[in-house]
């Protein structure tokens, strides 16, 4: 292989500064050619079919591909360019075709089945047995049993779906970057606090503009919709944001995802039926905890029945407040965040701006690291000199109680152009133990990405409390990947974990953002060093359940919409995305946006992010996380013995066994929803 291509160098960490778009396709071509040649050699050999010769070979080849592709995929999300897009898209198509070809390789399927049927299988570790089970399942879900022409059609669908997902995500990014509004009159900024103004001023400076630049990046949208007194400005930002990549709004039809939504749902439905499932929702559950579509729908509707009356009361109170205190007789969606913030200030004498000075980003990071040290016995240490894709990116080594480095994480926290919105964790390198090999254990490495407001000339990066929870959430995912003790990448860390359980470790860590003992580690005023005052903490706790009903029905709206469009797709009628969304809103929502609102068109989680017919997973896993954290509340939130039990039962085992089995080991019983309902302030 070409040693001059940085993507073909499997040693150490990726050399991001050396990676160019022109490296992508040659690297992928070379790796895939070698992958095919080695599989062909395996299948041509008459050697006995055993775990090391068949399954571990597959793990090694797949890991080699991931080592090259992970940095490319990551750069596509955080440092996008036209040239990289083209290279990414072309290479991804080849990777998807290769995966489909592999998944339908009957000789390879027979080889894995032969391994499964050997007496030696029963003596292998649990993780090895699970890996084989998952491989056989995945072969079936890849259409290995299909006959022509269904086999070829299934592969065509997989390739087309990958292309459409990339196009969907790129359309959202382009639509986000396409709209902005320059403000030169300071009166238009009334109500927006200085921290928000600083963000808008920084956006303007980045473009060499005078005044302030309002964009559709999250810190800007949040500042305007939560604080701007200028109602017309709020409406314009809401309209632009809620019509991104659609047939409506200021960039109507320029990046429209409508036809992609139709095609994606049609192809998912066709693929599911080719595999013998009724629909894409049923197929989705083949790799999840939930036993049936009816179980998911019953779970969501039960939560809705509990949450909607609370949300209705919250909205009625908000409407009354808006009329009496703000002069808003007709509360509109672009008024809700603004009015809610004013009501929260009135009820609890609390606003996010009052909290922000206590949440300087570096202090929050340091506090989180101390929580991890106390609970799990793990230290994080900044490593200088690591090759990164942007000067703001940091790299941390994770160090165990024995003083040895056992994992690492890239941390990229600020919003900027060319970087997709939101927050996420992704795998850079998997843990892999190659027994009998000189290279020993390959240490896991994670990408942790957020989009917080960057520091300004006057202030450090100051987080809202929601931002703090987001940071803890993504690091929770990171810990799941990094603290694994499983030797095989296919079931290590987050890999192989049922999708509706994968949010358990992330949502679990959010709980620490509400604990006084944890906040005392980092919540200090960035100027004075004063710790978060007791009175402010008490007001924060009192406001914790503020609009919990409204938040929950919004999540239920997302989950039900996602599940129903996959469950109810009918080729004769098309996707019916907007009509189904309307029906879901009639059933669970209390705030009804204008008819032109196009939230689905930017719903990358389900159309480009792996959550298809699985967005309900956030709430499903929240039942698990709230219940798991209750044991810490009883024992002490920093209790090391409990932390060690959680690490061993949940984090260390990754996907090497069913998530329910791991939960029961930690909790001593199956999960109950009581703790979740209490966490939302709802009666159990």
Order of alpha helices (4+ residues) and beta strands (2+ residues): alpha-alpha-alpha-alpha-alpha-alpha-beta-alpha-beta-alpha-alpha-alpha-alpha-alpha-alpha-alpha-alpha-beta-beta-beta-beta-beta-beta-beta-alpha-alpha-alpha-alpha-alpha-alpha-alpha-alpha-alpha-alpha-alpha
